[in-house]
């Protein structure tokens, strides 16, 4: 949910008995859908884009299950890439939108990809920001942490804090660590503080559930199939100091989709927050082309 920005209207859809909250900003014949990302935060991570973009078009945001004004089930069957992509399509229908440009950041990247590939009639263009699409390996330290995720360790240092037991023991400590990796730029304390506050609006039990199920998540093979099927205009924006999603993932997605790749020098995982002016310029230029303005 956006903080400090008044929506034109808002509401809920229901999926499997769970409420999913959406908001609408701006007006006009052109529409833009800003997807959620991992439920460790809610849609306020788009705070720097909504005001700028709603002066140009109709902007829709929503909180994915697990945070914000949406429900927080702790069953993994409620989560997954394909389910969130279908939620986005359902919200477009609820809002009476036949076609929209779509932006997905981080984990929202797989959802934008799935949406554009499965429902090409709905998507006029797609922007991927630091897309966590499984088209290249994770950073080596993340791979090691994933291998030990369920283990009870003697100590939890650096990426070893990416661990189920640590999340349950010291959830605020995990949030502080994780968001320090999202914001690798100097003087990012205000952004880290804001993201930690959003993270504290959910629980480690919810985050554990958001892993979803294998059949609802993108594999490398399915991601490649979807990327090769994209026909709409596309853009990939990725920071070269991203400590969460390797630049190789954004580069490979751009290659497969035929998208323009913009590498932002010195940027970490959240360029829309740490470098909003440049990010908004790139988005605005892309939308002008996609909407034929």
C-alpha positions as protocol buffer text, in pm:
chain_id: "A"
residue {
  index: 1
  type: UNK
  ca { x: 0 y: 0 z: 0 }
}
residue {
  index: 2
  type: UNK
  ca { x: 131 y: 340 z: -94 }
}
residue {
  index: 3
  type: UNK
  ca { x: 204 y: 566 z: 202 }
}
residue {
  index: 4
  type: UNK
  ca { x: 130 y: 938 z: 175 }
}
residue {
  index: 5
  type: UNK
  ca { x: -10 y: 922 z: -180 }
}
residue {
  index: 6
  type: UNK
  ca { x: -388 y: 937 z: -215 }
}
residue {
  index: 7
  type: UNK
  ca { x: -540 y: 680 z: -447 }
}
residue {
  index: 8
  type: UNK
  ca { x: -819 y: 762 z: -693 }
}
residue {
  index: 9
  type: UNK
  ca { x: -982 y: 438 z: -587 }
}
residue {
  index: 10
  type: UNK
  ca { x: -891 y: 108 z: -425 }
}
residue {
  index: 11
  type: UNK
  ca { x: -1037 y: -231 z: -354 }
}
residue {
  index: 12
  type: UNK
  ca { x: -981 y: -603 z: -319 }
}
residue {
  index: 13
  type: UNK
  ca { x: -997 y: -913 z: -527 }
}
residue {
  index: 14
  type: UNK
  ca { x: -1025 y: -1257 z: -371 }
}
residue {
  index: 15
  type: UNK
  ca { x: -824 y: -1564 z: -464 }
}
residue {
  index: 16
  type: UNK
  ca { x: -880 y: -1892 z: -282 }
}
residue {
  index: 17
  type: UNK
  ca { x: -1051 y: -1702 z: -2 }
}
residue {
  index: 18
  type: UNK
  ca { x: -760 y: -1459 z: 42 }
}
residue {
  index: 19
  type: UNK
  ca { x: -796 y: -1083 z: -10 }
}
residue {
  index: 20
  type: UNK
  ca { x: -551 y: -898 z: -237 }
}
residue {
  index: 21
  type: UNK
  ca { x: -552 y: -518 z: -213 }
}
residue {
  index: 22
  type: UNK
  ca { x: -509 y: -287 z: -514 }
}
residue {
  index: 23
  type: UNK
  ca { x: -488 y: 90 z: -563 }
}
residue {
  index: 24
  type: UNK
  ca { x: -537 y: 314 z: -865 }
}
residue {
  index: 25
  type: UNK
  ca { x: -367 y: 649 z: -927 }
}
residue {
  index: 26
  type: UNK
  ca { x: -390 y: 906 z: -1207 }
}
residue {
  index: 27
  type: UNK
  ca { x: -610 y: 886 z: -1512 }
}
residue {
  index: 28
  type: UNK
  ca { x: -601 y: 861 z: -1888 }
}
residue {
  index: 29
  type: UNK
  ca { x: -649 y: 611 z: -2167 }
}
residue {
  index: 30
  type: UNK
  ca { x: -307 y: 448 z: -2116 }
}
residue {
  index: 31
  type: UNK
  ca { x: -255 y: 212 z: -1822 }
}
residue {
  index: 32
  type: UNK
  ca { x: 49 y: 94 z: -1630 }
}
residue {
  index: 33
  type: UNK
  ca { x: 57 y: -196 z: -1386 }
}
residue {
  index: 34
  type: UNK
  ca { x: 331 y: -191 z: -1119 }
}
residue {
  index: 35
  type: UNK
  ca { x: 372 y: -545 z: -990 }
}
residue {
  index: 36
  type: UNK
  ca { x: 456 y: -635 z: -631 }
}
residue {
  index: 37
  type: UNK
  ca { x: 781 y: -807 z: -545 }
}
residue {
  index: 38
  type: UNK
  ca { x: 875 y: -1054 z: -274 }
}
residue {
  index: 39
  type: UNK
  ca { x: 633 y: -1015 z: 16 }
}
residue {
  index: 40
  type: UNK
  ca { x: 912 y: -899 z: 245 }
}
residue {
  index: 41
  type: UNK
  ca { x: 788 y: -552 z: 135 }
}
residue {
  index: 42
  type: UNK
  ca { x: 464 y: -409 z: 0 }
}
residue {
  index: 43
  type: UNK
  ca { x: 380 y: -174 z: -285 }
}
residue {
  index: 44
  type: UNK
  ca { x: 523 y: 134 z: -114 }
}
residue {
  index: 45
  type: UNK
  ca { x: 856 y: 34 z: -270 }
}
residue {
  index: 46
  type: UNK
  ca { x: 712 y: 208 z: -581 }
}
residue {
  index: 47
  type: UNK
  ca { x: 669 y: 537 z: -390 }
}
residue {
  index: 48
  type: UNK
  ca { x: 914 y: 727 z: -614 }
}
residue {
  index: 49
  type: UNK
  ca { x: 744 y: 614 z: -934 }
}
residue {
  index: 50
  type: UNK
  ca { x: 372 y: 649 z: -866 }
}
residue {
  index: 51
  type: UNK
  ca { x: 360 y: 1028 z: -839 }
}
residue {
  index: 52
  type: UNK
  ca { x: 573 y: 1076 z: -1150 }
}
residue {
  index: 53
  type: UNK
  ca { x: 398 y: 817 z: -1364 }
}
residue {
  index: 54
  type: UNK
  ca { x: 40 y: 896 z: -1257 }
}
residue {
  index: 55
  type: UNK
  ca { x: 82 y: 1238 z: -1418 }
}
residue {
  index: 56
  type: UNK
  ca { x: 120 y: 1053 z: -1748 }
}
residue {
  index: 57
  type: UNK
  ca { x: -121 y: 760 z: -1727 }
}
residue {
  index: 58
  type: UNK
  ca { x: -345 y: 545 z: -1513 }
}
residue {
  index: 59
  type: UNK
  ca { x: -130 y: 354 z: -1262 }
}
residue {
  index: 60
  type: UNK
  ca { x: -234 y: 38 z: -1078 }
}
residue {
  index: 61
  type: UNK
  ca { x: -42 y: -111 z: -785 }
}
residue {
  index: 62
  type: UNK
  ca { x: -125 y: -403 z: -559 }
}
residue {
  index: 63
  type: UNK
  ca { x: 10 y: -577 z: -252 }
}
residue {
  index: 64
  type: UNK
  ca { x: 93 y: -938 z: -319 }
}
residue {
  index: 65
  type: UNK
  ca { x: -30 y: -1189 z: -64 }
}
residue {
  index: 66
  type: UNK
  ca { x: 188 y: -1175 z: 245 }
}
residue {
  index: 67
  type: UNK
  ca { x: 223 y: -802 z: 317 }
}
residue {
  index: 68
  type: UNK
  ca { x: 64 y: -459 z: 301 }
}
residue {
  index: 69
  type: UNK
  ca { x: -315 y: -449 z: 302 }
}
residue {
  index: 70
  type: UNK
  ca { x: -342 y: -802 z: 160 }
}
residue {
  index: 71
  type: UNK
  ca { x: -391 y: -1122 z: 358 }
}
residue {
  index: 72
  type: UNK
  ca { x: -96 y: -1322 z: 495 }
}
residue {
  index: 73
  type: UNK
  ca { x: -153 y: -1697 z: 457 }
}
residue {
  index: 74
  type: UNK
  ca { x: 129 y: -1922 z: 576 }
}
residue {
  index: 75
  type: UNK
  ca { x: 58 y: -2211 z: 338 }
}
residue {
  index: 76
  type: UNK
  ca { x: 303 y: -2235 z: 46 }
}
residue {
  index: 77
  type: UNK
  ca { x: 23 y: -2335 z: -192 }
}
residue {
  index: 78
  type: UNK
  ca { x: -100 y: -1974 z: -195 }
}
residue {
  index: 79
  type: UNK
  ca { x: 230 y: -1849 z: -340 }
}
residue {
  index: 80
  type: UNK
  ca { x: 437 y: -1888 z: -655 }
}
residue {
  index: 81
  type: UNK
  ca { x: 536 y: -1708 z: -974 }
}
residue {
  index: 82
  type: UNK
  ca { x: 238 y: -1823 z: -1179 }
}
residue {
  index: 83
  type: UNK
  ca { x: -12 y: -1746 z: -905 }
}
residue {
  index: 84
  type: UNK
  ca { x: 114 y: -1387 z: -867 }
}
residue {
  index: 85
  type: UNK
  ca { x: 109 y: -1341 z: -1245 }
}
residue {
  index: 86
  type: UNK
  ca { x: -252 y: -1460 z: -1251 }
}
residue {
  index: 87
  type: UNK
  ca { x: -335 y: -1224 z: -964 }
}
residue {
  index: 88
  type: UNK
  ca { x: -207 y: -936 z: -1179 }
}
residue {
  index: 89
  type: UNK
  ca { x: -432 y: -1039 z: -1468 }
}
residue {
  index: 90
  type: UNK
  ca { x: -730 y: -1065 z: -1232 }
}
residue {
  index: 91
  type: UNK
  ca { x: -666 y: -715 z: -1098 }
}
residue {
  index: 92
  type: UNK
  ca { x: -655 y: -574 z: -1451 }
}
residue {
  index: 93
  type: UNK
  ca { x: -996 y: -731 z: -1512 }
}
residue {
  index: 94
  type: UNK
  ca { x: -1129 y: -595 z: -1182 }
}
residue {
  index: 95
  type: UNK
  ca { x: -1012 y: -246 z: -1279 }
}
residue {
  index: 96
  type: UNK
  ca { x: -1160 y: -269 z: -1627 }
}
residue {
  index: 97
  type: UNK
  ca { x: -823 y: -255 z: -1804 }
}
residue {
  index: 98
  type: UNK
  ca { x: -795 y: -438 z: -2134 }
}
residue {
  index: 99
  type: UNK
  ca { x: -426 y: -372 z: -2196 }
}
residue {
  index: 100
  type: UNK
  ca { x: -139 y: -219 z: -1997 }
}
residue {
  index: 101
  type: UNK
  ca { x: 234 y: -177 z: -1980 }
}
residue {
  index: 102
  type: UNK
  ca { x: 378 y: -380 z: -1693 }
}
residue {
  index: 103
  type: UNK
  ca { x: 680 y: -323 z: -1467 }
}
residue {
  index: 104
  type: UNK
  ca { x: 826 y: -591 z: -1243 }
}
residue {
  index: 105
  type: UNK
  ca { x: 1123 y: -543 z: -1009 }
}
residue {
  index: 106
  type: UNK
  ca { x: 1331 y: -819 z: -852 }
}
residue {
  index: 107
  type: UNK
  ca { x: 1093 y: -1111 z: -784 }
}
residue {
  index: 108
  type: UNK
  ca { x: 830 y: -919 z: -977 }
}
residue {
  index: 109
  type: UNK
  ca { x: 1045 y: -985 z: -1284 }
}
residue {
  index: 110
  type: UNK
  ca { x: 941 y: -1352 z: -1313 }
}
residue {
  index: 111
  type: UNK
  ca { x: 579 y: -1247 z: -1265 }
}
residue {
  index: 112
  type: UNK
  ca { x: 601 y: -986 z: -1539 }
}
residue {
  index: 113
  type: UNK
  ca { x: 763 y: -1244 z: -1767 }
}
residue {
  index: 114
  type: UNK
  ca { x: 494 y: -1504 z: -1698 }
}
residue {
  index: 115
  type: UNK
  ca { x: 218 y: -1251 z: -1748 }
}
residue {
  index: 116
  type: UNK
  ca { x: 354 y: -1122 z: -2080 }
}
residue {
  index: 117
  type: UNK
  ca { x: 414 y: -1474 z: -2213 }
}
residue {
  index: 118
  type: UNK
  ca { x: 85 y: -1628 z: -2097 }
}
residue {
  index: 119
  type: UNK
  ca { x: -139 y: -1327 z: -2163 }
}
residue {
  index: 120
  type: UNK
  ca { x: 20 y: -1132 z: -2451 }
}
residue {
  index: 121
  type: UNK
  ca { x: -315 y: -972 z: -2530 }
}
residue {
  index: 122
  type: UNK
  ca { x: -300 y: -790 z: -2194 }
}
residue {
  index: 123
  type: UNK
  ca { x: 55 y: -654 z: -2212 }
}
residue {
  index: 124
  type: UNK
  ca { x: 154 y: -365 z: -2439 }
}
residue {
  index: 125
  type: UNK
  ca { x: 512 y: -350 z: -2309 }
}
residue {
  index: 126
  type: UNK
  ca { x: 717 y: -479 z: -2017 }
}
residue {
  index: 127
  type: UNK
  ca { x: 1000 y: -336 z: -1808 }
}
residue {
  index: 128
  type: UNK
  ca { x: 1215 y: -559 z: -1590 }
}
residue {
  index: 129
  type: UNK
  ca { x: 1414 y: -396 z: -1307 }
}
residue {
  index: 130
  type: UNK
  ca { x: 1685 y: -617 z: -1151 }
}
residue {
  index: 131
  type: UNK
  ca { x: 1479 y: -920 z: -1261 }
}
residue {
  index: 132
  type: UNK
  ca { x: 1532 y: -1229 z: -1047 }
}
residue {
  index: 133
  type: UNK
  ca { x: 1452 y: -1464 z: -1333 }
}
residue {
  index: 134
  type: UNK
  ca { x: 1637 y: -1800 z: -1303 }
}
residue {
  index: 135
  type: UNK
  ca { x: 1833 y: -1768 z: -1628 }
}
residue {
  index: 136
  type: UNK
  ca { x: 2181 y: -1765 z: -1467 }
}
residue {
  index: 137
  type: UNK
  ca { x: 2325 y: -1886 z: -1134 }
}
residue {
  index: 138
  type: UNK
  ca { x: 2285 y: -1686 z: -815 }
}
residue {
  index: 139
  type: UNK
  ca { x: 2584 y: -1524 z: -650 }
}
residue {
  index: 140
  type: UNK
  ca { x: 2815 y: -1798 z: -506 }
}
residue {
  index: 141
  type: UNK
  ca { x: 2748 y: -1692 z: -146 }
}
residue {
  index: 142
  type: UNK
  ca { x: 2374 y: -1721 z: -205 }
}
residue {
  index: 143
  type: UNK
  ca { x: 2412 y: -2071 z: -349 }
}
residue {
  index: 144
  type: UNK
  ca { x: 2605 y: -2178 z: -39 }
}
residue {
  index: 145
  type: UNK
  ca { x: 2343 y: -2023 z: 190 }
}
residue {
  index: 146
  type: UNK
  ca { x: 2059 y: -2197 z: 6 }
}
residue {
  index: 147
  type: UNK
  ca { x: 2235 y: -2532 z: 53 }
}
residue {
  index: 148
  type: UNK
  ca { x: 2240 y: -2469 z: 430 }
}
residue {
  index: 149
  type: UNK
  ca { x: 1903 y: -2296 z: 457 }
}
residue {
  index: 150
  type: UNK
  ca { x: 1742 y: -2561 z: 678 }
}
residue {
  index: 151
  type: UNK
  ca { x: 2051 y: -2632 z: 890 }
}
residue {
  index: 152
  type: UNK
  ca { x: 2093 y: -2519 z: 1250 }
}
residue {
  index: 153
  type: UNK
  ca { x: 2429 y: -2340 z: 1234 }
}
residue {
  index: 154
  type: UNK
  ca { x: 2675 y: -2252 z: 1511 }
}
residue {
  index: 155
  type: UNK
  ca { x: 2681 y: -1891 z: 1396 }
}
residue {
  index: 156
  type: UNK
  ca { x: 2499 y: -1680 z: 1141 }
}
residue {
  index: 157
  type: UNK
  ca { x: 2730 y: -1440 z: 962 }
}
residue {
  index: 158
  type: UNK
  ca { x: 2670 y: -1252 z: 637 }
}
residue {
  index: 159
  type: UNK
  ca { x: 2475 y: -1470 z: 391 }
}
residue {
  index: 160
  type: UNK
  ca { x: 2444 y: -1748 z: 649 }
}
residue {
  index: 161
  type: UNK
  ca { x: 2165 y: -1526 z: 785 }
}
residue {
  index: 162
  type: UNK
  ca { x: 1969 y: -1649 z: 482 }
}
residue {
  index: 163
  type: UNK
  ca { x: 1858 y: -1939 z: 699 }
}
residue {
  index: 164
  type: UNK
  ca { x: 1522 y: -2060 z: 826 }
}
residue {
  index: 165
  type: UNK
  ca { x: 1638 y: -2093 z: 1186 }
}
residue {
  index: 166
  type: UNK
  ca { x: 1792 y: -1746 z: 1189 }
}
residue {
  index: 167
  type: UNK
  ca { x: 1474 y: -1592 z: 1046 }
}
residue {
  index: 168
  type: UNK
  ca { x: 1276 y: -1746 z: 1331 }
}
residue {
  index: 169
  type: UNK
  ca { x: 1535 y: -1648 z: 1595 }
}
residue {
  index: 170
  type: UNK
  ca { x: 1615 y: -1293 z: 1488 }
}
residue {
  index: 171
  type: UNK
  ca { x: 1381 y: -1171 z: 1216 }
}
residue {
  index: 172
  type: UNK
  ca { x: 1471 y: -799 z: 1258 }
}
residue {
  index: 173
  type: UNK
  ca { x: 1839 y: -894 z: 1229 }
}
residue {
  index: 174
  type: UNK
  ca { x: 1770 y: -1075 z: 904 }
}
residue {
  index: 175
  type: UNK
  ca { x: 1580 y: -777 z: 765 }
}
residue {
  index: 176
  type: UNK
  ca { x: 1867 y: -542 z: 847 }
}
residue {
  index: 177
  type: UNK
  ca { x: 2115 y: -775 z: 678 }
}
residue {
  index: 178
  type: UNK
  ca { x: 1905 y: -843 z: 370 }
}
residue {
  index: 179
  type: UNK
  ca { x: 1820 y: -482 z: 297 }
}
residue {
  index: 180
  type: UNK
  ca { x: 2182 y: -380 z: 345 }
}
residue {
  index: 181
  type: UNK
  ca { x: 2249 y: -613 z: 51 }
}
residue {
  index: 182
  type: UNK
  ca { x: 1962 y: -459 z: -147 }
}
residue {
  index: 183
  type: UNK
  ca { x: 2110 y: -111 z: -98 }
}
residue {
  index: 184
  type: UNK
  ca { x: 2484 y: -137 z: -157 }
}
residue {
  index: 185
  type: UNK
  ca { x: 2521 y: 234 z: -237 }
}
residue {
  index: 186
  type: UNK
  ca { x: 2677 y: 465 z: 24 }
}
residue {
  index: 187
  type: UNK
  ca { x: 2440 y: 664 z: 248 }
}
residue {
  index: 188
  type: UNK
  ca { x: 2147 y: 423 z: 199 }
}
residue {
  index: 189
  type: UNK
  ca { x: 2042 y: 422 z: 565 }
}
residue {
  index: 190
  type: UNK
  ca { x: 1704 y: 596 z: 501 }
}
residue {
  index: 191
  type: UNK
  ca { x: 1610 y: 343 z: 233 }
}
residue {
  index: 192
  type: UNK
  ca { x: 1720 y: 51 z: 449 }
}
residue {
  index: 193
  type: UNK
  ca { x: 1516 y: 185 z: 741 }
}
residue {
  index: 194
  type: UNK
  ca { x: 1206 y: 221 z: 524 }
}
residue {
  index: 195
  type: UNK
  ca { x: 1238 y: -131 z: 385 }
}
residue {
  index: 196
  type: UNK
  ca { x: 1297 y: -280 z: 731 }
}
residue {
  index: 197
  type: UNK
  ca { x: 975 y: -112 z: 847 }
}
residue {
  index: 198
  type: UNK
  ca { x: 786 y: -275 z: 559 }
}
residue {
  index: 199
  type: UNK
  ca { x: 947 y: -608 z: 641 }
}
residue {
  index: 200
  type: UNK
  ca { x: 826 y: -585 z: 999 }
}
residue {
  index: 201
  type: UNK
  ca { x: 468 y: -569 z: 870 }
}
residue {
  index: 202
  type: UNK
  ca { x: 488 y: -939 z: 789 }
}
residue {
  index: 203
  type: UNK
  ca { x: 643 y: -1241 z: 963 }
}
residue {
  index: 204
  type: UNK
  ca { x: 916 y: -1498 z: 898 }
}
residue {
  index: 205
  type: UNK
  ca { x: 648 y: -1767 z: 881 }
}
residue {
  index: 206
  type: UNK
  ca { x: 491 y: -1583 z: 586 }
}
residue {
  index: 207
  type: UNK
  ca { x: 827 y: -1543 z: 413 }
}
residue {
  index: 208
  type: UNK
  ca { x: 894 y: -1914 z: 448 }
}
residue {
  index: 209
  type: UNK
  ca { x: 562 y: -1986 z: 278 }
}
residue {
  index: 210
  type: UNK
  ca { x: 636 y: -1750 z: -12 }
}
residue {
  index: 211
  type: UNK
  ca { x: 877 y: -2004 z: -156 }
}
residue {
  index: 212
  type: UNK
  ca { x: 562 y: -2152 z: -308 }
}
residue {
  index: 213
  type: UNK
  ca { x: 554 y: -2488 z: -482 }
}
residue {
  index: 214
  type: UNK
  ca { x: 765 y: -2617 z: -768 }
}
residue {
  index: 215
  type: UNK
  ca { x: 474 y: -2642 z: -1010 }
}
residue {
  index: 216
  type: UNK
  ca { x: 388 y: -2274 z: -955 }
}
residue {
  index: 217
  type: UNK
  ca { x: 742 y: -2138 z: -994 }
}
residue {
  index: 218
  type: UNK
  ca { x: 954 y: -2068 z: -1300 }
}
residue {
  index: 219
  type: UNK
  ca { x: 1227 y: -2317 z: -1375 }
}
residue {
  index: 220
  type: UNK
  ca { x: 1519 y: -2222 z: -1598 }
}
residue {
  index: 221
  type: UNK
  ca { x: 1356 y: -2412 z: -1887 }
}
residue {
  index: 222
  type: UNK
  ca { x: 1015 y: -2247 z: -1843 }
}
residue {
  index: 223
  type: UNK
  ca { x: 1173 y: -1903 z: -1802 }
}
residue {
  index: 224
  type: UNK
  ca { x: 1361 y: -1951 z: -2129 }
}
residue {
  index: 225
  type: UNK
  ca { x: 1044 y: -2066 z: -2302 }
}
residue {
  index: 226
  type: UNK
  ca { x: 854 y: -1762 z: -2179 }
}
residue {
  index: 227
  type: UNK
  ca { x: 1136 y: -1519 z: -2259 }
}
residue {
  index: 228
  type: UNK
  ca { x: 1163 y: -1649 z: -2613 }
}
residue {
  index: 229
  type: UNK
  ca { x: 788 y: -1602 z: -2657 }
}
residue {
  index: 230
  type: UNK
  ca { x: 779 y: -1232 z: -2564 }
}
residue {
  index: 231
  type: UNK
  ca { x: 674 y: -1020 z: -2861 }
}
residue {
  index: 232
  type: UNK
  ca { x: 590 y: -687 z: -2699 }
}
residue {
  index: 233
  type: UNK
  ca { x: 849 y: -408 z: -2653 }
}
residue {
  index: 234
  type: UNK
  ca { x: 1067 y: -472 z: -2348 }
}
residue {
  index: 235
  type: UNK
  ca { x: 1339 y: -309 z: -2141 }
}
residue {
  index: 236
  type: UNK
  ca { x: 1574 y: -446 z: -1875 }
}
residue {
  index: 237
  type: UNK
  ca { x: 1726 y: -211 z: -1615 }
}
residue {
  index: 238
  type: UNK
  ca { x: 1995 y: -357 z: -1389 }
}
residue {
  index: 239
  type: UNK
  ca { x: 2256 y: -215 z: -1151 }
}
residue {
  index: 240
  type: UNK
  ca { x: 2614 y: -333 z: -1189 }
}
residue {
  index: 241
  type: UNK
  ca { x: 2654 y: -348 z: -808 }
}
residue {
  index: 242
  type: UNK
  ca { x: 2347 y: -567 z: -748 }
}
residue {
  index: 243
  type: UNK
  ca { x: 2427 y: -802 z: -459 }
}
residue {
  index: 244
  type: UNK
  ca { x: 2089 y: -979 z: -476 }
}
residue {
  index: 245
  type: UNK
  ca { x: 2024 y: -1057 z: -843 }
}
residue {
  index: 246
  type: UNK
  ca { x: 2334 y: -1111 z: -1058 }
}
residue {
  index: 247
  type: UNK
  ca { x: 2361 y: -886 z: -1361 }
}
residue {
  index: 248
  type: UNK
  ca { x: 2396 y: -1204 z: -1568 }
}
residue {
  index: 249
  type: UNK
  ca { x: 2027 y: -1275 z: -1506 }
}
residue {
  index: 250
  type: UNK
  ca { x: 1919 y: -941 z: -1645 }
}
residue {
  index: 251
  type: UNK
  ca { x: 2161 y: -971 z: -1937 }
}
residue {
  index: 252
  type: UNK
  ca { x: 2035 y: -1314 z: -2036 }
}
residue {
  index: 253
  type: UNK
  ca { x: 1672 y: -1204 z: -2006 }
}
residue {
  index: 254
  type: UNK
  ca { x: 1746 y: -908 z: -2234 }
}
residue {
  index: 255
  type: UNK
  ca { x: 1916 y: -1137 z: -2486 }
}
residue {
  index: 256
  type: UNK
  ca { x: 1628 y: -1385 z: -2497 }
}
residue {
  index: 257
  type: UNK
  ca { x: 1352 y: -1124 z: -2516 }
}
residue {
  index: 258
  type: UNK
  ca { x: 1537 y: -891 z: -2751 }
}
residue {
  index: 259
  type: UNK
  ca { x: 1501 y: -616 z: -2490 }
}
residue {
  index: 260
  type: UNK
  ca { x: 1721 y: -312 z: -2457 }
}
residue {
  index: 261
  type: UNK
  ca { x: 1955 y: -360 z: -2159 }
}
residue {
  index: 262
  type: UNK
  ca { x: 2044 y: -54 z: -1951 }
}
residue {
  index: 263
  type: UNK
  ca { x: 2316 y: -115 z: -1693 }
}
residue {
  index: 264
  type: UNK
  ca { x: 2318 y: 152 z: -1423 }
}
residue {
  index: 265
  type: UNK
  ca { x: 2670 y: 214 z: -1299 }
}
residue {
  index: 266
  type: UNK
  ca { x: 2721 y: 198 z: -923 }
}
residue {
  index: 267
  type: UNK
  ca { x: 2361 y: 91 z: -857 }
}
residue {
  index: 268
  type: UNK
  ca { x: 2252 y: -194 z: -635 }
}
residue {
  index: 269
  type: UNK
  ca { x: 1931 y: -395 z: -635 }
}
residue {
  index: 270
  type: UNK
  ca { x: 1676 y: -112 z: -600 }
}
residue {
  index: 271
  type: UNK
  ca { x: 1752 y: 157 z: -862 }
}
residue {
  index: 272
  type: UNK
  ca { x: 1391 y: 274 z: -855 }
}
residue {
  index: 273
  type: UNK
  ca { x: 1456 y: 384 z: -494 }
}
residue {
  index: 274
  type: UNK
  ca { x: 1821 y: 488 z: -496 }
}
residue {
  index: 275
  type: UNK
  ca { x: 1830 y: 641 z: -842 }
}
residue {
  index: 276
  type: UNK
  ca { x: 1465 y: 733 z: -905 }
}
residue {
  index: 277
  type: UNK
  ca { x: 1526 y: 1028 z: -1136 }
}
residue {
  index: 278
  type: UNK
  ca { x: 1722 y: 823 z: -1389 }
}
residue {
  index: 279
  type: UNK
  ca { x: 1494 y: 522 z: -1348 }
}
residue {
  index: 280
  type: UNK
  ca { x: 1184 y: 737 z: -1404 }
}
residue {
  index: 281
  type: UNK
  ca { x: 1341 y: 892 z: -1712 }
}
residue {
  index: 282
  type: UNK
  ca { x: 1411 y: 548 z: -1859 }
}
residue {
  index: 283
  type: UNK
  ca { x: 1059 y: 430 z: -1776 }
}
residue {
  index: 284
  type: UNK
  ca { x: 901 y: 748 z: -1916 }
}
residue {
  index: 285
  type: UNK
  ca { x: 1093 y: 719 z: -2243 }
}
residue {
  index: 286
  type: UNK
  ca { x: 996 y: 355 z: -2279 }
}
residue {
  index: 287
  type: UNK
  ca { x: 629 y: 424 z: -2210 }
}
residue {
  index: 288
  type: UNK
  ca { x: 623 y: 709 z: -2461 }
}
residue {
  index: 289
  type: UNK
  ca { x: 737 y: 461 z: -2722 }
}
residue {
  index: 290
  type: UNK
  ca { x: 513 y: 176 z: -2606 }
}
residue {
  index: 291
  type: UNK
  ca { x: 205 y: 399 z: -2594 }
}
residue {
  index: 292
  type: UNK
  ca { x: 295 y: 570 z: -2922 }
}
residue {
  index: 293
  type: UNK
  ca { x: 312 y: 913 z: -2758 }
}
